[in-house]
Amino acid sequence: MTVAVELLGPVVVRVDGAPADLGVRARALLARLALDPGRVVSVDALVDALWDGAPPAAPANALQAVVSRVRRAVPGLPLAARAPGYLLDLPRDAVDACRLEDLATTDPAAAEALWRGEPLADLRDLAFTAAPAARWAELRLVAAERRLAGAGAAQLPELDRLVAEHPLREGLVALRVLALHRAGRTTDALAAHEQTRRRLAEELGLDPGPALRAAQLAVLREEEPERPVLRTALTSFRGRVAELDLVADRLAGGRLVTLLGPGGAGKTRLALEVAHQREASTSDGVWWVELAPVGEPRQLPAAVLTAVGQRTATTLERVPTVVEAGARLREVFASRRGLLVLDNCEHLVDAVARLTDDLLTACPGLVVLTTSREALGIPGEALVPVGPLPVPDADDPGAADADVVRLFADRARSADPSFAVTPATLPLLLEVCRRLDGMPLALELAAARLRTLGLAQIAARLDDRFALLTGGSRVALPRQQTLRA
């Protein structure tokens, strides 16, 4: 039996993936024990937590009654009596809040993905929940700051929201100041710093700390922001061996490759794998440009400049014209040798085609990889189709090791650590994969629903897949959170 306790939202106790039916006091008991998994919590501490300082006449008996109800509701639960109290004998990775604590600084995106809402939301009238909920909220912000380090124009909407929610958090304000600077909005960057400086003085009687002072200094000195580091892949890469080989072959013999396929086929993930494979072998590295947030063709050159770590303002007051930004890009890449990845080109395909043709003509050391639902249609473009993953038949001896099965199982275990591919579950899993046409995004969204639904329930609801397959990672782009995008 696998038990998982979720505290980063309303309290949920899952047994083999299914939520247990528990009353308020039972959830409070397990939540308090899960704050210290594997450790004994005294009877006095448990009574104080459950009855909030107003214990019943016979507190030990009342607590024993709650323990009994929990054991009846969840037979086999590792809830043990151990002097001077009780312990929930679970590893730290069985409690989402413990995983948040462990991942906040080492894998911030994974830490943020654990967040379901206000921690311990259904128990907030109990005093014991206040301190851990506040600690986890702080860790969530720490994770956001780590993830957004080096942010540019594409991350400004998220930084705007976070700073609006936490206007005196200097780390977030500093990130926003630097992101505005990288986006060429120097005046706005200095204004954001000044606004926070005044609020700190007026409301707290404080001067800006080191992070905010350093951000202001970087803007005033007009320092070139560091070139963004190629982003880390947060999920394992499954399959696509033939496509990887084909891309390598096309890049060896040419300078422009487009990964062509429908939305959700996995073009971005394949491009990221190619980028990481080539990073060490290119003298000037790999530049990654996410084009989904770019709304208009005229914004394209400035967005590319920002993504490759260049200022986009020629003065402190204005953003450069398309011609100026294009000229600056030619200067940037003229003597460099590296790979430029342009991800999600389809809504800007004409502008991307013109810019790419211009750069490849003027910059002999540059190689370009694009992902798009539509070909650029310019000379020298090599197309690599990216389609669905093949779905084997249930009686295929190698079905359990098929790429489509391994992808689903890998993402499923992120939602439900107890998920396993067995002879009993394999036919139903393959049916889900087949009904989703082997499309990686659809499979990932379906696997994410295992937090709340069983595999059979997911299969039964696929007739309305657009309603079912929503709510992907909160930190993903909107197009990666639903099949509707």
N, C-alpha and C positions, 0 to 999 in steps of 0.2 A: 504494500500500500504506500502510495506517495502522497504526502501532505504538503501543501503550500499555504502560507498565510500572507494575505495582501492587506497592508495597512495604509498604502498611499492612495487613499480614497475611502469610501465606505469599507468597513472591515469585512473581508471575505475569507473563509477557510475552505480550501479546495481539497477534496479527497479523490485521487486519481482523475483530477481535472474537473470534477463536478462540485459545485458549491454546496456546502453542508447547510442544512436548515437549522439555524441556531437563533435563540432568543437574544435579547439585548444583553442580559447579564452574562450569558455564555460567551457572547462575542467579546464582551469587556474582559472576561477572565482570560480568554486566549490571546487577546491583544496585549494585555499586561504581561503575560508570560512570554509572548513573542518579542517583547522589547529586550529580553535577555534570553534568547534561545539557548537551551542546553545548560542553563544556570538555575539554581534553586531560588525561588522568590518566597519570602516568608509569608506565613499566614497573616500576620499583622499588615504587611504591605499590600497583600491582595484584598483584604477586607477594606482597608482604607481606600483602595482604588475603586472597588466595585460599589461601595456604599458612600463614597465621597465624604468621609469623616463623620458619617452618621450611621454607625453600624447597628444591626438589629440586636435584640436581647441576647441571643446566643450566636455570636458571630462565627465561631468555628463550625457549628452545625449548619448554619446558613451557607457558608462557603462550601462545606462538604456536599450539600444538596445541589449547588450549582455544578460542582465537579461531577457529580453522579449524572446530572442531566446531560452534560457534555459527553460523557462516556457512552451514555445510551444513544445519543444522536450520532456519534462517530465511533463505532466499535473499532478497537485496535489503535485508536489515537495514542501517540507516545506521550501521554500525560501521566506523570508518575508522582506519587507521594514520596517526598524525601525531606527529612527533618532539616530545617524547621518549617517547611512548607511544601511547595510543589514545583515541578519543572516540566517544561515542554521540551522534549528531547529531539530537537530538530537542528540540522546544520544551518549556518548563517544564510546560505544561498537558497534556503526554502522560504525566507522571509524577504519580501520585496524591499522593505525599508533598509534591511541590512545590506542588500545588494546596492542600493542607492549610496549608502555610506562607503562601500568598498569601491564603487565605480566613479564617484563624482569627479575625482581628479585624474583618474587613469583612462576612463572611457566615457567622457561626458555625454555624448549623444546617447549611448546605451543607458546611462543613468537617467537622463531626462525621459526616455521612452517608457520608463517604469511608472511615471506619474499618471494617475487616473483622475485626480481631483484633490480637493482638500483632504489632507491626511486624517484618518480616524473620524471621518465626517459624521458618522452616525453616533459617535460617542462624545462629541465635543462638549456636552454638558457635564462630563466628568473631569475633574480637575487634573487627573494624572495625564490627560492627553495633551495638555497645553505645551509643556516643555518639548516633548519629542516632535510634535507637529511643527513647532517653530524651528527646531533644529533641522528637520528635513526640508522645510521651505528654504532655509538658508543654503543647504547643500544643493538644492535644485538651482538656486541662483549662481552658486559657485560653478556648477556644471555648465550653466549657460555662458558664464564669462569665459570659461576655458574653451568651450566650443566656438565662441564668437571671436576669439583672439585672431587678429589679422583681418577682421571683417571689412568689407567694402560696400559699394553701392547696393549690391544685391541683398545684403543683410540689414540695410537701414530700416525697412518697415518693422522688422522684428525688434531692432534696437530702439526704435521710436516707441513701440508699445511697452517694452520693458522699462525704459526710463520714465515713461508716463506713470507706470505703476510703482516705480521705486525712484523717485526724483532725486533723492539724496544719497543714493548708492554710488559712490564715487567710481568704483570699478566699471559699472555699466556706463556711466556718463563718459568716462575716459575712452571706452571703446567706441561710443557714438561719436565723440569728438574726432577721433582718428579716422573713423569710417567716413564722416563728412569730408574730412581732409582728403582721403583717398578718392572720394567721388568728385573732387574739384570744387567743393562747396566750402572754401576756406572761411569766408565771412560767417557762414552759418556755424562752422566749427568753433570759431572764437566766440560767437554769441552764445552758443550752448555752454561753453566753459564759464563765461561771465555770469550767465543766469544761475548756474549752480553755485558759483562762488558767492554771489549775493545771498542766495537762500541759506547756504551753510552759515554765513555770518549772522544773518537776521534771525534764523530759527534755532540755531544750535550754538552760536557764538564761536564757530570754528573756522580755521583757514583750510583751503584745499590740501589734501594729503598728497603723498608722493606720486601716486598714479595719475591723478588729475593734473598736477603740476607738470609732470613729464609729457603728458599729452599736449598741454598748451605749448610747452617749449618746442615740441616737434613741429607744431603748426607754425609757430612764429619763426622758426629757423628755416621753414619751407623745406624740411628734409624729405627726401624721397622715401616713401614707405618701402619696407622690404618686400621683395617679390613674394607673392603668396606661395606657400608650400603646397605641393600636390596633396589633395585631400586624401585621408586614409579611408580605405574600404571598411565599412562597418559590418559587412556580411560576407560570408564565405562565397567563393565563386564556384559554380557548378556547371560542368559541361562546356559546350562551345569550343571544344578542342579544334574542330575543323575550321571554325570561323577565325580563331586566333591564328592558326597557321596561315590562313588565306590573307588576313590583314598583314601579317609579317611579310608575306611574299609580295603583296601589292606595295607596301611601303618601301621594301628593298628596291623595287624597280620603278617607283614613281614618287610623287610628292603630294598627292591628294587622294585620300580615301574617304568615302562616305559609307557609314553603316546605315543601311536603308531598311526600314521595316515599320510595321504598324506600332501605334502606341502600346506600351506594356510588354513589348517583346524582349526587352532587356538590353537595348542599344547602349544606354548610359553605363550600365554595369560592365558591359563588354569593353566599352571605350576606356573605362577606368582601369580595367585589367591590362589593356594594351599600354596605357600611359605608364603604369607602374613597371611593366616589363621593360619599357624603353628608357625610363628615367635615368638609369645609371649609365646608359650607353650614349646619351646625347650630351655634348659638351656644355651646352647652356641650359639643359633641363627641359622640363615640360610645363607649358602654361595651360591651365584649364579655365575655360570661359563658359559659364552657365548662362545661356541666352533666354531661358524661359521667363525671367523677370523683365526682360527688355521689351517694352511695349511698342515702340515705333522704330521703323528703319533708320531714321535720322539719329537715333540714340546709339546705334550699333558701334561705330568707331570709338566713341567715348567709353562705352561699356567695356570694350576689349582693352583699351588703355588702362582702365581701372583694374581690371582683372589681372593684368600682367604687372601691376605695381607701379604704374606711372601716374603722375599728376595729370588731371584732365582739364585744368584751367591754365590758360596762358597769362591771365592776370588774376588778381584777387577777386574780381567782380563778376566774371562771366565764364560760362562753359564754352569750349571751343566749337567752331562750326564743324560740319561734317568734313569739309576740305582740310581744315587745320588738324583735326584729329587723325584723319587718314594720313596726312603728311608726317605727323608725329609717329604714327605706327610704323611707317616705312623707315624712319630714322631708328626706331627702337630695334627693329628686326634686321636691319640692313647687314650688319656684321655678325649676327648671331646664328648659331646652329642649334636647332632644337625642334621640338614637336609642339604645335599649337592645336589644342583640342577645342572645337566649337560644338557645344552640346545643345541639342534641341533647336535646330535651325528652321524648321518647317514654316513658322509664322513670319519669318524674315528672309525667306529663301532667296529672293531677288537681291536684297541688300547684301546678304552673306556671299552670294555668288560673285557680285562685283568686288567686294572687299577682298575675298580670297584670291580672285584672279589678279588683282592689283598687287597684293602682298607677295604672291608666288613669283610674279614677274620681276618685282623690285628686290626681292630678298632671296638670294640663291641658296642660303643655308637653311631655309625654313621648310618644314614639312607640316602638312595640315591634315588632321583627322576630324571629320564632322559626323554628327548623328542627326538623322532627319527622316521624316516620313516621305519626303520628296527629294529627288536628286537635285544637285545644284545645276547640272547641265552645262558645265564649262569644260574646255579642252583639258585633257589629262586626268579627268576624274575617274577613279576606279571604284566601282560599286561592290559592296559586300552585303548580300542579303542577310537579314537577321529575322528569322521567323520563330514560330512556336517550337517548343521542345517536343520531340516525338514521345508519344504515349504508347507503351507496349501493351500487348494483351495480357490478361491476368494469368494465362497458362504459360507465358514465356518464362523459361527457367531463370533468366537474368532480370526479371521485372523489378525485383526489390532493389537492384543496384542501378536502375535506370536513372539518368540525370534528372528527369522530371520528378521521380520519387524522392531522390536524395535532396533536391531543392525544397520540395514541400516539407519533408521531414525535418530538415535543418531549420526552416523558418517556424515550423510548428513547435519545435522544442524551445524556441525563444518565447512563445506564448504559453506553452504548457510543458515544463521540464520533464513531465512523466510520459510524454508522447513517444510511442515506439511503433515501428513498422513490424507487424507480425503477420504470419500466414492468415490470421483471422481478419486483420484490418486492411491488408493489401488490396483485395478486390474493391472495397469501398473507396479506398484512397485513389486507386486508378480510375474509378468511375468519376470521382470529383475532378481529377486531372483531365480526363477526356472531355467532360462537360464544359470545362474551362478552356478547352482547345489547347492545352499545354502552354498557355501564355504566362510567363513568369510573374508579371505584376498581379494578375488575377489569382495565381497560386499563392503569392505572398499575402495578399489581402484575405484570402480564404483561411490561410494558416493562422493569421492574426486573430480570427474569430474564435479560435480554440480557447481563448481566454474565458469565453462565456458559453460557447456551444460545443457539443460533441461532434465528431466527424459525421455521424448519421444525420444530425440536425442540419449541418451545413449542406450535405448532399440534398436533403429534402427541400431546402429553401433556395436552391439554385435556379428555380424557375423565375425568381425575381432577383437575379444576381446584382442588378444595379443598386437595389436597396440593401442587399446583404453585404456587398463588398465595398464598404466605405470604412472610414476610421482607421486608416493606416497610421504610420508613425507621425506624431505631431510635429516632428522636425523635418519631415519630408516636404517637398514641393507639393502644391495642391494636386497636380496631375498624378502624383504617386500615392495619393490618399484615397482615390476612388476611381472606378472605371468610367465615370461620367466625364472626367476632365478631358 
